[in-house]
Amino acid sequence: MEDGDKAALSIWSRFRDLSIVKYKDIYARLNIAFDIYSGESQVTDGMERALKMLKEKNLLTESDGALIIDLTKYKLGICVVQKKDGTTLYITRDIGAALERYEKYGFEHMYYIVASQQDLHLKQLFKILELLGFDFAKKVTHLNFGMVGGMSTQDILEETRDAMHEVMKKNEHKYAQIDDPLQVADNIGISAIMIQDASARRVKNYDFDWKRMFSFEGDTGPYFQYAHARLCSIERKTEMSVNPNADLRHLGDSRAAGDLITMIARYPQIVRETTRSFEP
């Protein structure tokens, strides 16, 4: 591909397009959408310019035919940017991608949301951007996250949906009242995954716990969905709609209501803390 082989590029382009279609389908189920789908494999001009700038800044050293950047004095080891056969590596394309993205978007800040396994790689990248003299080197941040153990499948959404479907079928009476059990199982399963993931500290590794994830007790996806369904049921059975203009003065007479109001009032503060700490 790096040699510009048209047949190889055509095959790559086809597989990439098919992959993005699948990504969009998965993201849609999670209520996620992206404006642009781009990757390091699409970087060409920026990568070539980056290599030229590295040479001009005398940052490159030849080692056994390969080109490296010695970052040992920054305690970041040796970084290979071009192998002896002339092919580039992720770090080379990441440098070019950062340059192209800043030129295209003029971003105020760029976040790399990548697993903690790549901590060294991102530290090397940011240091190289700094050594190249890019002003935007101060505007990049790595938001790392821990690994999830216990997941042996890539089809986690389907597996979770099917497992939740089996749990639902155990209550035949309630199951018979559901119009679309598989869709409900999918919604609850996705909630279970998202709540379990958001419950862990971002940088901590954790084990994927099927038993806890499907529990209807505690801070779990199924419990939140159950609580929401109960509230909707109360509203429906009382034939009363929520009145946004209700007189709330008497709520102060109830300790439980006061505690609830206090918790709701903390929401803006929690949002601010989340944006500062990047913790879910």
N, C-alpha and C positions, 0 to 999 in steps of 0.2 A: 504493500500500500504506500509506503513512504517513497518508493521509486516511481509512483504514479501509474502502476499497472491498472489499465482501464477495466479489465475483467474482474480483478480483485476488488477494485473500488465499487464496481457495480454490485457485486455480491454483498459487500459490506453495507452499502447504502440500502439494499433491499432488506437485509436482516435488521438494520437499525430502524427502518420505518416500521417493520412488523413489531419490533420490540416496543417502540413508543406507543403503538396502538394498544398493546397489552398493558403497558404502564398506565395509560390513561384510563383504561377500564378498571384497574385495581384502585387507582387514586380516586376515581369517581365514587366507588363504594365507600371510601373513607371520607367523602365530602372534601376532597383536596383537588385543586387544579393549579396548574402552572401556566404562566404566559408564554414561556419559551423553554424548549427542550434543547439543550446544548451540552457538549462534552469535549473532553480534551482531544478526542480523535479528530475533531473538526478544525483544530488549530493548525495552521500552516504558516502563514506570513508572520504572525506574531512569534512563533517559535524560531524561525530563521533570523528574525531581527534580534531576538533575545540572545541567540548564540553569538551573533555579531557583536552585540554590546558586551557580552561576557569576555570576548576576546579583546575588545578595545579597552576594557577596564582591567585587563591582565589578571582576571580571576581564574582563568583556566590553566590547568597543568596537565601535561600528557603523562599517562601511566600505563605502560604495557599496551600502547596503541589507543587507549581510551582517553577521553577528556574528563577530568575531575575538577571539583572545587574543594579545596582543603579548608574545612571549617573547624578543625580541631581546636584552634585557639578560642573558639566560641563554645567549646565542649559539645559540638554537633557532628563530630566525625568527618568522614570523607563522603562527598556526594558525587556520584557518577552522573554526568549529563549526556554523554554520548559514548556508546560502546565502540570497541575497536573496529567493528564492521561498518560503522557510520550510522547505525540506527540510534534513535533517541529514546529517552525513557520518560516515565510519567513526570518527573521533576522538570524536564526540559519543556514539555508541553504545558505544564502548569504555569511555568514562568510566562510563556507566550500567551496563555489564556488570560492570566491576570492583566497583562499589558493590553490585550485586545478588549477586555471587558471594561477597563477604565477608560479607554479611548472611546468606546461605544456608548457607555452609560454615564460616565463621569460620576460614579457612585460616591455617596457620602461615607458609606461603610460597606464592606463586603464580608459576609460570614461564610466560613467553610464548615458545614455540618457533616463531620466525618468521625468515624469511630476512633476511640482512644488508641487503637493499634497503630494509627498513622500520626501519632503525636510528633515523633522525630521528623517524619517527612514534612509536615507542615511547618515545624520550627525551622528546618533547613530552607524551605521555600521562602518564608518571611524574611529570614536573614539575607538570602540572596537578593530579594527585591530591595532590601535596605542597602546592600552593598552596591547595587546597580544605581542607586541614587534616586529611585522613584519616590516622589512625595507621597503617593498613595500607600506606600509600605506601612505607614502609620494607621491606615484605615482598613486593615484586614485583621480578622479575628477567627481563631479556630474554636468552634463550639463542639467539643468532643463529647462522646457518650460511651457508656459501658456496653459490654456485650451481654446478650441474653442466652443463657444456657438452657438446655432441655428441649429445644425446638429442632426436630429432625427432618422437617419438611419445609419446602418453599411455598407450598399451597396452604399456608396457615389459615387464611380466611375461609377456604372451603372446609378444611378440617375442623375449624372451630364452629362453623355453621352446622356441620353434620353432627358434631358432638352435642351441641346445644339442642339440636332437633331431637336427638335421642333422649335427652333430659326432659324435654317438654312432653314427649309421648308417654312418659311414666304417669302423668296425670291425665287419664283418658277423658274425664269430664271437661276439664278446662281446654284440653287440646281440641275437642270437638267443637268448641265455640269460636275457634280462630279461623278466619276466612282464608288466610294464606300462611300456613305454619312455617313453610320454608323461608319465606321472606322475613317473618318475625324472628325466626332462629338466626337468620343472617344479621339482622339489626342488633339483636341482643349479643350475639357472638362478637361483632365488631366493637360494641360498647365494652364487652369484657376485656378484649385485647387492649383497647385504648386506655381504659381506667387502670388496668394492671401496669401498663408501661408508664403512665403518668404518675403512678404512686411511688415509683422508685426514684432515687436521686439520679440526675442525668449522668453523672460520671461513674456511677457504681454498676458493677456487674450484678445480675440477679438471675435466678432460676425461674424459668417459665413454669408456673404452678397451675396445672389444669384444675385441680380440686378447688383451690382458692378462687380461681378466675370464674368458676361456675357457681360459686356460693351466692345464696340469696341473703346473706348476712354480712354486715360490715360495709366498708367502702369498696364495693365491687360494681362492675357494669350491670349485672343482672339486678342487683338491689336497687340501683338508681332508676333503672327502667321500671321496676316493680313499684317503687315509691311514686314515680310519675304517673303510672297507670292508676294507682289508688287515688291520687289527687284528682285525676280526670274523672274517675268513677264517682267520687264525692260530688264534684261539680255537676256531673250529669244527673245523678239521682236526686239531688236537691233542686234541680232545675234553676239554679242560680248561676249567673255569670259573674266573673270577677269585675268588681267595680273599681276602676282606677281613681275615682274621686271620693272613695269612702272616707268617713270620718274616723281617723285612727287614734283619736285622743284617748280613748278608753283602753287601748292596748297596753298602756303603761300600768294598768292594774294587774296584768298577768305577768308573772315572772318568766314563764316560758316564752310568751310573746316578746317580752323585753330582750331576752337572750337571742331570739331569732332576729330581731331588729338590729341588735348590736353586731351580729354576725354579718348580716347583709350590708351594714354600713361599712364594714371592713373591706368590701369588695374593691373599691378604687385603690386602697392601699396595697392590697394583695397583687393587683395588676401592676402597680408601679414596682413592687418588689420583684415580681416575675420578670419584668423587662430589664431590671438591673442585674439579677442573678442568673437569668436564662434557665431557671428551674421550673419544671411544670407544676 
